[in-house]
Amino acid sequence: MLPARPSSGKSDLFRERLDAIINPRHPLVRLSALMEWSRFDEAFGGFYRPVGRPAKPTRLMVGLHYLKHVHDLSDEETVERWVENAYWQFFCGFEFFQHEPPIDASTMTRWRKRIGPEGLEEMLKASVDVALETGTAKPGSLERITVDTTVQPKAIAHPTDSRLYLKAIQILVRQAKRYGIELRQSHTRLAKAAAVRAGRYAHARQFRRMRRELKRLRTYLGRVFRDVGRKIAGNAELEARFARLLGLVERLLAQKPKDRNKIYSLHAPEVVCIAKGKARNPYEFSCKVGIAATNREGLVLAAKAFEGNPYDGHTLAATVDQAVEIGGVDPDRIYVDKGYRGHDYAGSGSVMIAGRKRGLTATMRRELKRRSAIEATIGHMKTDGRLDRNFLLGHAGDAINALLVAAGQNLRLILTVLALWFAWCLQALQPTTAKSDASTRLHGFGISTP
């Protein structure tokens, strides 16, 4: 059913309203007044059915996801802190303080799946619009953007052959037991012991013995795989239920060390191995994300997740298209690093590759010098946001997490500017005092003070 309005007890005469308790100059209160919440009802209304149980208010769900990614919290932590924080409740549209959680944490997961990546782009677009309204970014800044790619690690264990073989055996045996399939032998006890020995031999650098244990594990997996296939043959229902799992196990048994498109995780087969050339972390198992941000303020305009491991230059067109769709402005100049040579962008904007020397004006040189500032933006999205580890499943989960992390980064910038504006206004009331740090930091954001 369509979302309902927050039930906050408007007729309650014995409780104090939130707006009479909280500080009206708090940045979160000011942000809630600037946000156009009705746009989400219009954008997400098509994802709801007109019959059935009333859905949770759209403002509540959007507000919870904003707060989650601003403060880098899990779904459970977000709901728990919401009960304790009056400002969070006011931001989500409630008028009276609530003593019980508004939803179960799992509702946030189902809501994300319902809206999908295409719908959640509206949340990123709303953050960009508020940034323009508050002066966090200037409209002209949307014409000068910086594009770069980064890696969004997946929440998987470091893949090893012994771990994958053992995990596949355990999943097959568990599924067979669930559907009442009698196996000749499960091999779970023998496989676990072989996996432990393989790890010990690898640690001792006894690789011949390690390969012998891996071969034994692979044999156990093949036996269970063929036994399950024989037992479900001719049963259309069981064949349909086991099709995906058996397909993954078949790929796992057939893959070689030097193969491409290998399986690194059974619960996240979309994960790819990306070599970053870092001494501390040479390989990352994740997906590639294209980030577009304004060259001046670092406001994120696009966060595009890509399947596989495409060349950086072949991601530029899709990343810029998303930035145009969200920002509503075709960029005049696009600043990239040398990894984008041979790019696929064919738009009207000029692509300025790092290291270019000729044909540059003083403004272009200054903006090209600021290209590396996007590295700090990506770093904040990983340390302050949730781009460092993605817990959402599938390619859709990669895209959803990237978009929400970008929206959270924009809101952190906006909240900082709103707090600095209030500090500067307080300083302006004291004319005999020297220029405050708040005014200096506002100038750092490109915002002039009178």
RODO-2510 file (C-alpha; in nm, 4 decimals, decimal comma):
residues 450
     n   res          X          Y          Z
     1     m     0,0000     0,0000     0,0000
     2     l     0,1097     0,3621    -0,0453
     3     p     0,3300     0,5111     0,2300
     4     a     0,1502     0,6714     0,5227
     5     r     0,2415     0,9910     0,7011
     6     p     0,4415     0,9573     1,0251
     7     s     0,2066     0,8733     1,3107
     8     s     0,3429     1,1052     1,5784
     9     g     0,0391     1,1590     1,8007
    10     k    -0,0729     1,5051     1,6961
    11     s    -0,3669     1,4924     1,9377
    12     d    -0,1444     1,4200     2,2397
    13     l    -0,1825     1,7163     2,4781
    14     f     0,0430     1,5821     2,7530
    15     r     0,3739     1,5588     2,5668
    16     e     0,6067     1,8341     2,4548
    17     r     0,6615     1,8754     2,0818
    18     l     1,0086     1,8108     1,9450
    19     d     1,0382     2,1558     1,7907
    20     a     0,9902     2,3025     2,1398
    21     i     1,2722     2,0907     2,2846
    22     i     1,5491     2,0872     2,0256
    23     n     1,7737     2,3695     1,9098
    24     p     1,6206     2,5196     1,5913
    25     r     1,9664     2,6332     1,4767
    26     h     2,1088     2,2800     1,4806
    27     p     2,2480     2,1890     1,1342
    28     l     2,0269     1,8793     1,1083
    29     v     1,7157     2,0835     1,1871
    30     r     1,8080     2,3401     0,9234
    31     l     1,8806     2,0636     0,6734
    32     s     1,5397     1,9057     0,7329
    33     a     1,3757     2,2395     0,6498
    34     l     1,5788     2,2754     0,3278
    35     m     1,5094     1,9212     0,2028
    36     e     1,2124     1,8877    -0,0327
    37     w     1,0640     1,5704     0,1129
    38     s     0,7632     1,5603    -0,1195
    39     r     0,9893     1,4798    -0,4146
    40     f     1,0533     1,1348    -0,2678
    41     d     0,6821     1,0578    -0,2451
    42     e     0,6509     1,1416    -0,6142
    43     a     0,9661     0,9549    -0,7166
    44     f     0,9016     0,6374    -0,5137
    45     g     0,5223     0,6222    -0,5372
    46     g     0,5356     0,3892    -0,8365
    47     f     0,7201     0,1240    -0,6332
    48     y     0,4231     0,0691    -0,4005
    49     r     0,1007    -0,1219    -0,4548
    50     p    -0,2373     0,0416    -0,3842
    51     v    -0,3583    -0,2522    -0,1712
    52     g    -0,2300    -0,4297     0,1353
    53     r    -0,0736    -0,3142     0,4579
    54     p     0,0233     0,0577     0,4673
    55     a     0,3906     0,1098     0,3969
    56     k     0,6275     0,3036     0,6195
    57     p     0,6486     0,6800     0,5514
    58     t     0,8839     0,7644     0,2684
    59     r     1,0440     1,0458     0,4667
    60     l     1,1229     0,8030     0,7492
    61     m     1,2949     0,5542     0,5186
    62     v     1,4859     0,8204     0,3250
    63     g     1,5906     0,9955     0,6457
    64     l     1,7152     0,6729     0,8041
    65     h     1,9294     0,5935     0,5001
    66     y     2,0709     0,9454     0,4944
    67     l     2,1613     0,9241     0,8637
    68     k     2,3065     0,5779     0,8219
    69     h     2,5525     0,6866     0,5546
    70     v     2,6343     1,0226     0,7113
    71     h     2,7494     0,8475     1,0300
    72     d     2,8739     0,5175     0,8778
    73     l     2,6382     0,2880     1,0678
    74     s     2,4768    -0,0477     1,0053
    75     d     2,0991    -0,0846     0,9742
    76     e     2,0718    -0,2111     1,3330
    77     e     2,2868     0,0699     1,4745
    78     t     2,0875     0,3313     1,2834
    79     v     1,7548     0,2153     1,4263
    80     e     1,8989     0,1912     1,7795
    81     r     2,0455     0,5418     1,7715
    82     w     1,7274     0,6821     1,6172
    83     v     1,5362     0,5990     1,9373
    84     e     1,7904     0,7888     2,1475
    85     n     1,8266     1,1012     1,9314
    86     a     1,5546     1,3664     1,9187
    87     y     1,7215     1,5439     1,6255
    88     w     1,7147     1,2267     1,4175
    89     q     1,3452     1,1797     1,4912
    90     f     1,2696     1,5392     1,3916
    91     f     1,4740     1,4953     1,0724
    92     c     1,2612     1,1914     0,9836
    93     g     0,9360     1,3867     1,0198
    94     f     0,8141     1,3021     1,3703
    95     e     0,6613     1,5729     1,5906
    96     f     0,6753     1,3968     1,9292
    97     f     0,9553     1,1958     2,0851
    98     q     0,9244     0,8230     2,0153
    99     h     1,0286     0,5623     2,2725
   100     e     1,0116     0,2598     2,0421
   101     p     1,1951     0,1844     1,7159
   102     p     0,9885     0,2931     1,4136
   103     i     1,0811    -0,0164     1,2089
   104     d     1,2714    -0,3400     1,2278
   105     a     1,6221    -0,3101     1,0838
   106     s     1,5406    -0,5669     0,8131
   107     t     1,2799    -0,3266     0,6726
   108     m     1,5623    -0,1070     0,5447
   109     t     1,6990    -0,3998     0,3436
   110     r     1,3626    -0,4736     0,1842
   111     w     1,3065    -0,1039     0,1096
   112     r     1,6401    -0,0760    -0,0739
   113     k     1,5566    -0,3795    -0,2838
   114     r     1,2165    -0,2351    -0,3697
   115     i     1,3489     0,1060    -0,4772
   116     g     1,6581    -0,0260    -0,6577
   117     p     1,9608     0,1659    -0,7876
   118     e     1,7615     0,3675    -1,0429
   119     g     1,5238     0,4980    -0,7769
   120     l     1,7961     0,5747    -0,5238
   121     e     1,9636     0,8111    -0,7691
   122     e     1,6929     1,0551    -0,6581
   123     m     1,8486     1,0643    -0,3096
   124     l     2,1849     1,1645    -0,4547
   125     k     2,0162     1,4222    -0,6767
   126     a     1,8348     1,5691    -0,3760
   127     s     2,1644     1,6102    -0,1896
   128     v     2,3123     1,7961    -0,4880
   129     d     2,0109     2,0289    -0,5040
   130     v     2,0382     2,1118    -0,1325
   131     a     2,4114     2,1744    -0,1728
   132     l     2,3381     2,4297    -0,4447
   133     e     2,0664     2,5921    -0,2338
   134     t     2,2889     2,6274     0,0734
   135     g     2,5876     2,7569    -0,1214
   136     t     2,7980     2,4492    -0,0489
   137     a     2,8577     2,4367    -0,4248
   138     k     2,8002     2,6995    -0,6909
   139     p     2,5940     2,6240    -1,0040
   140     g     2,8942     2,7046    -1,2225
   141     s     3,0944     2,4331    -1,0476
   142     l     2,8831     2,1652    -1,2166
   143     e     3,0516     2,2557    -1,5453
   144     r     3,3967     2,1631    -1,4099
   145     i     3,4097     1,8062    -1,2825
   146     t     3,6779     1,5580    -1,1883
   147     v     3,6339     1,1872    -1,2619
   148     d     3,8240     0,8955    -1,1128
   149     t     3,7692     0,5287    -1,0343
   150     t     3,8111     0,3453    -0,7083
   151     v     3,7545    -0,0021    -0,5701
   152     q     3,4567    -0,0907    -0,3505
   153     p     3,5659    -0,4013    -0,1562
   154     k     3,3058    -0,6695    -0,0962
   155     a     3,2425    -0,8266     0,2432
   156     i     3,4059    -1,1622     0,1662
   157     a     3,6895    -1,3570     0,3229
   158     h     4,0207    -1,3721     0,1414
   159     p     3,9639    -1,6430    -0,1212
   160     t     4,1763    -1,9566    -0,1193
   161     d     4,1155    -2,2795    -0,3074
   162     s     4,0889    -2,4842     0,0122
   163     r     3,8352    -2,2448     0,1628
   164     l     3,6232    -2,2395    -0,1552
   165     y     3,6226    -2,6182    -0,1917
   166     l     3,5285    -2,6695     0,1745
   167     k     3,2563    -2,4048     0,1588
   168     a     3,1070    -2,5590    -0,1560
   169     i     3,0949    -2,9032     0,0070
   170     q     2,9253    -2,7664     0,3192
   171     i     2,6643    -2,5727     0,1196
   172     l     2,5839    -2,8704    -0,1043
   173     v     2,5456    -3,1034     0,1940
   174     r     2,3312    -2,8534     0,3824
   175     q     2,1010    -2,8014     0,0850
   176     a     2,0712    -3,1746     0,0248
   177     k     1,9764    -3,2289     0,3888
   178     r     1,7224    -2,9465     0,3687
   179     y     1,5370    -3,1105     0,0792
   180     g     1,5653    -3,4662     0,2120
   181     i     1,8275    -3,5966    -0,0349
   182     e     2,0219    -3,8990     0,0942
   183     l     2,3892    -3,8736    -0,0048
   184     r     2,6230    -4,1694    -0,0262
   185     q     2,8811    -3,9819     0,1787
   186     s     2,8938    -3,6164     0,2840
   187     h     3,2765    -3,5926     0,3206
   188     t     3,2319    -3,2907     0,5506
   189     r     3,4528    -3,4257     0,8298
   190     l     3,7288    -3,5402     0,5934
   191     a     3,7086    -3,2170     0,3916
   192     k     3,7449    -2,9980     0,7008
   193     a     4,0542    -3,1888     0,8131
   194     a     4,2048    -3,1649     0,4628
   195     a     4,1420    -2,7891     0,4537
   196     v     4,3192    -2,7457     0,7892
   197     r     4,6182    -2,9464     0,6659
   198     a     4,6322    -2,7459     0,3430
   199     g     4,6508    -2,4216     0,5413
   200     r     4,9271    -2,5556     0,7637
   201     y     5,1320    -2,6824     0,4711
   202     a     5,0955    -2,3482     0,2928
   203     h     5,2139    -2,1649     0,6037
   204     a     5,5156    -2,3973     0,6263
   205     r     5,5810    -2,3445     0,2519
   206     q     5,5408    -2,7179     0,1895
   207     f     5,3586    -2,6617    -0,1370
   208     r     5,3774    -3,0187    -0,2681
   209     r     5,1890    -3,1435     0,0365
   210     m     4,9485    -2,8481     0,0094
   211     r     4,8652    -2,9357    -0,3528
   212     r     4,8021    -3,2954    -0,2490
   213     e     4,5427    -3,1812     0,0053
   214     l     4,3836    -2,9475    -0,2485
   215     k     4,3513    -3,2360    -0,4904
   216     r     4,1870    -3,4414    -0,2171
   217     l     3,9412    -3,1574    -0,1425
   218     r     3,8591    -3,1210    -0,5093
   219     t     3,7906    -3,4964    -0,5303
   220     y     3,5529    -3,4767    -0,2327
   221     l     3,3686    -3,1845    -0,3909
   222     g     3,3373    -3,3681    -0,7230
   223     r     3,1894    -3,6735    -0,5548
   224     v     2,9263    -3,4726    -0,3674
   225     f     2,8494    -3,2663    -0,6788
   226     r     2,7896    -3,5761    -0,8956
   227     d     2,5927    -3,7524    -0,6212
   228     v     2,3544    -3,4565    -0,5856
   229     g     2,3154    -3,4372    -0,9628
   230     r     2,2185    -3,8033    -0,9830
   231     k     1,9694    -3,7820    -0,6966
   232     i     1,7783    -3,4800    -0,8365
   233     a     1,7770    -3,5946    -1,2013
   234     g     1,4217    -3,6046    -1,3347
   235     n     1,2764    -3,3932    -1,0524
   236     a     1,1994    -3,0581    -1,2144
   237     e     1,1366    -2,8777    -0,8856
   238     l     1,4656    -2,9861    -0,7270
   239     e     1,6580    -2,9226    -1,0465
   240     a     1,5284    -2,5657    -1,0488
   241     r     1,6229    -2,5126    -0,6827
   242     f     1,9738    -2,6547    -0,7259
   243     a     2,0442    -2,5040    -1,0704
   244     r     2,2292    -2,1915    -0,9529
   245     l     2,4312    -2,3704    -0,6843
   246     l     2,5315    -2,6570    -0,9110
   247     g     2,6274    -2,4109    -1,1828
   248     l     2,8608    -2,2275    -0,9442
   249     v     3,0160    -2,5524    -0,8214
   250     e     3,0680    -2,6678    -1,1802
   251     r     3,2499    -2,3433    -1,2578
   252     l     3,4575    -2,3818    -0,9426
   253     l     3,5641    -2,7349    -1,0376
   254     a     3,6542    -2,6317    -1,3916
   255     q     3,8472    -2,3099    -1,3224
   256     k     4,2269    -2,2982    -1,3421
   257     p     4,4702    -2,0654    -1,1602
   258     k     4,5253    -1,8422    -1,4650
   259     d     4,1629    -1,8296    -1,5811
   260     r     3,9673    -1,5073    -1,6131
   261     n     3,6251    -1,4497    -1,4534
   262     k     3,7014    -1,6872    -1,1705
   263     i     3,4734    -1,7445    -0,8721
   264     y     3,6137    -1,5939    -0,5525
   265     s     3,3064    -1,6292    -0,3341
   266     l     3,0012    -1,8540    -0,3553
   267     h     2,7679    -1,6037    -0,1882
   268     a     2,9006    -1,3166    -0,4034
   269     p     3,0037    -1,4647    -0,7403
   270     e     3,0020    -1,1173    -0,8996
   271     v     3,3266    -1,0289    -0,7167
   272     v     3,6325    -0,9748    -0,9375
   273     c     4,0010    -0,9534    -0,8519
   274     i     4,1379    -0,6029    -0,9112
   275     a     4,5131    -0,5430    -0,8942
   276     k     4,5895    -0,1984    -0,7521
   277     g     4,9685    -0,2185    -0,7297
   278     k     4,9742    -0,1313    -0,3591
   279     a     5,2492    -0,2913    -0,1538
   280     r     5,0226    -0,3296     0,1493
   281     n     4,7268    -0,4620    -0,0502
   282     p     4,8207    -0,5756    -0,4020
   283     y     4,4807    -0,7303    -0,4831
   284     e     4,1284    -0,6311    -0,3872
   285     f     3,8199    -0,8466    -0,4380
   286     s     3,5430    -0,6104    -0,5213
   287     c     3,3863    -0,4051    -0,8004
   288     k     3,5026    -0,0862    -0,9715
   289     v     3,3180     0,2408    -0,9041
   290     g     3,3424     0,5587    -1,1111
   291     i     3,3249     0,8799    -0,9052
   292     a     3,2525     1,2260    -1,0489
   293     a     3,2849     1,5338    -0,8268
   294     t     3,2960     1,9079    -0,8780
   295     n     3,6496     2,0298    -0,9297
   296     r     3,6183     2,3142    -0,6801
   297     e     3,4179     2,1889    -0,3811
   298     g     3,4356     1,8111    -0,4149
   299     l     3,0577     1,7676    -0,4306
   300     v     2,9873     1,4155    -0,5586
   301     l     2,7722     1,4103    -0,8728
   302     a     2,8002     1,0437    -0,9731
   303     a     2,8896     0,7074    -0,8190
   304     k     2,8585     0,4444    -1,0917
   305     a     2,9292     0,0789    -1,0087
   306     f     3,0544    -0,1394    -1,2956
   307     e     3,0411    -0,5128    -1,3451
   308     g     3,3686    -0,6897    -1,3988
   309     n     3,6966    -0,5004    -1,4210
   310     p     3,6679    -0,2616    -1,7176
   311     y     3,9480    -0,0322    -1,8285
   312     d     3,9169     0,3112    -1,6653
   313     g     3,8814     0,4867    -2,0000
   314     h     3,5827     0,2699    -2,0885
   315     t     3,3959     0,3863    -1,7759
   316     l     3,4158     0,7598    -1,8445
   317     a     3,1083     0,7926    -2,0667
   318     a     2,8770     0,6095    -1,8236
   319     t     3,0085     0,8057    -1,5234
   320     v     2,9647     1,1415    -1,6961
   321     d     2,6149     1,0438    -1,8144
   322     q     2,5116     0,9787    -1,4548
   323     a     2,6663     1,3096    -1,3444
   324     v     2,4669     1,4921    -1,6147
   325     e     2,1462     1,3164    -1,5127
   326     i     2,1928     1,4037    -1,1450
   327     g     2,3399     1,7509    -1,1804
   328     g     2,1337     1,8517    -1,4821
   329     v     2,4307     2,0296    -1,6461
   330     d     2,6559     1,9118    -1,9280
   331     p     3,0168     1,9521    -1,8088
   332     d     3,2360     2,1880    -2,0052
   333     r     3,5643     2,0406    -1,8804
   334     i     3,6324     1,6937    -1,7377
   335     y     3,9575     1,6373    -1,5492
   336     v     4,0965     1,2824    -1,5336
   337     d     4,4251     1,1048    -1,4685
   338     k     4,6453     0,9280    -1,7226
   339     g     4,4534     0,6029    -1,6789
   340     y     4,1775     0,7483    -1,8982
   341     r     4,3849     0,7726    -2,2158
   342     g     4,1845     0,6165    -2,4974
   343     h     3,8539     0,6942    -2,3231
   344     d     3,5072     0,6303    -2,4684
   345     y     3,3557     0,9735    -2,3952
   346     a     3,2081     1,1385    -2,7058
   347     g     3,0192     1,4303    -2,5505
   348     s     3,0624     1,8022    -2,5975
   349     g     3,2891     1,8512    -2,2947
   350     s     3,6677     1,8650    -2,3140
   351     v     3,8546     1,5826    -2,1407
   352     m     4,1666     1,7209    -1,9709
   353     i     4,4152     1,4424    -1,8927
   354     a     4,6720     1,4942    -1,6174
   355     g     5,0167     1,5819    -1,7465
   356     r     4,8939     1,7926    -2,0349
   357     k     5,1168     2,0941    -2,0957
   358     r     5,0057     2,2672    -2,4145
   359     g     4,6981     2,4717    -2,4930
   360     l     4,6095     2,5439    -2,1301
   361     t     4,4948     2,8719    -1,9832
   362     a     4,5820     2,9784    -1,6304
   363     t     4,2373     2,8657    -1,5122
   364     m     4,2782     2,5256    -1,6763
   365     r     4,6186     2,4795    -1,5137
   366     r     4,4764     2,5664    -1,1744
   367     e     4,1802     2,3322    -1,2159
   368     l     4,3992     2,0537    -1,3535
   369     k     4,6190     2,0924    -1,0495
   370     r     4,3115     2,0359    -0,8317
   371     r     4,2336     1,7082    -1,0077
   372     s     4,4066     1,5112    -0,7333
   373     a     4,1636     1,6576    -0,4757
   374     i     3,9163     1,3843    -0,5724
   375     e     4,1508     1,1374    -0,4029
   376     a     4,0732     1,3044    -0,0696
   377     t     3,7003     1,2891    -0,1479
   378     i     3,7256     0,9159    -0,2190
   379     g     3,9289     0,8724     0,0986
   380     h     3,6549     1,0383     0,3056
   381     m     3,3930     0,8179     0,1373
   382     k     3,5926     0,5148     0,2541
   383     t     3,6930     0,6232     0,6034
   384     d     3,3864     0,8300     0,6983
   385     g     3,1387     0,6426     0,4768
   386     r     3,0800     0,2808     0,3830
   387     l     3,2744     0,2586     0,0583
   388     d     3,5546     0,0632     0,2253
   389     r     3,3389    -0,2510     0,2663
   390     n     3,0119    -0,3283     0,0929
   391     f     2,7754    -0,5680     0,2725
   392     l     2,4936    -0,5557     0,0139
   393     l     2,4425    -0,8529    -0,2190
   394     g     2,4729    -0,8661    -0,5950
   395     h     2,5444    -0,6073    -0,8627
   396     a     2,2395    -0,4132    -0,7456
   397     g     2,3876    -0,3989    -0,3953
   398     d     2,7120    -0,2569    -0,5361
   399     a     2,5250     0,0192    -0,7177
   400     i     2,2983     0,0983    -0,4206
   401     n     2,5843     0,1227    -0,1731
   402     a     2,7888     0,3499    -0,4017
   403     l     2,4964     0,5910    -0,4532
   404     l     2,4087     0,6112    -0,0840
   405     v     2,7722     0,6620     0,0144
   406     a     2,7920     0,9527    -0,2323
   407     a     2,4746     1,1052    -0,0871
   408     g     2,6156     1,0698     0,2647
   409     q     2,9377     1,2448     0,1611
   410     n     2,7399     1,5374     0,0181
   411     l     2,5309     1,5681     0,3339
   412     r     2,8444     1,5781     0,5490
   413     l     2,9679     1,8723     0,3416
   414     i     2,6311     2,0472     0,3732
   415     l     2,6092     1,9946     0,7499
   416     t     2,9621     2,1311     0,7910
   417     v     2,8766     2,4440     0,5951
   418     l     2,5530     2,4968     0,7910
   419     a     2,7402     2,4656     1,1211
   420     l     3,0108     2,7077     1,0040
   421     w     2,7519     2,9610     0,8897
   422     f     2,5985     2,9636     1,2375
   423     a     2,9408     3,0004     1,3989
   424     w     3,0218     3,2891     1,1657
   425     c     2,6909     3,4609     1,2478
   426     l     2,7710     3,4385     1,6192
   427     q     3,1161     3,5832     1,5502
   428     a     2,9624     3,8680     1,3510
   429     l     2,7736     3,9767     1,6632
   430     q     3,1106     4,0481     1,8285
   431     p     3,2649     4,3256     1,6154
   432     t     3,5679     4,3776     1,8397
   433     t     3,6851     4,0182     1,8065
   434     a     3,9348     3,9114     1,5415
   435     k     3,8345     3,7158     1,2320
   436     s     3,7192     3,3706     1,3330
   437     d     3,8283     3,0307     1,2098
   438     a     3,4736     2,9731     1,0871
   439     s     3,5051     3,2573     0,8344
   440     t     3,8384     3,1193     0,7148
   441     r     3,6940     2,7701     0,6684
   442     l     3,3950     2,9107     0,4780
   443     h     3,6374     3,0772     0,2380
   444     g     3,8027     2,7352     0,2015
   445     f     3,4681     2,6031     0,0769
   446     g     3,4529     2,8846    -0,1751
   447     i     3,1781     3,0682     0,0154
   448     s     3,2265     3,4397     0,0616
   449     t     3,1210     3,6178     0,3817
   450     p     3,0028     3,9781     0,3933
***
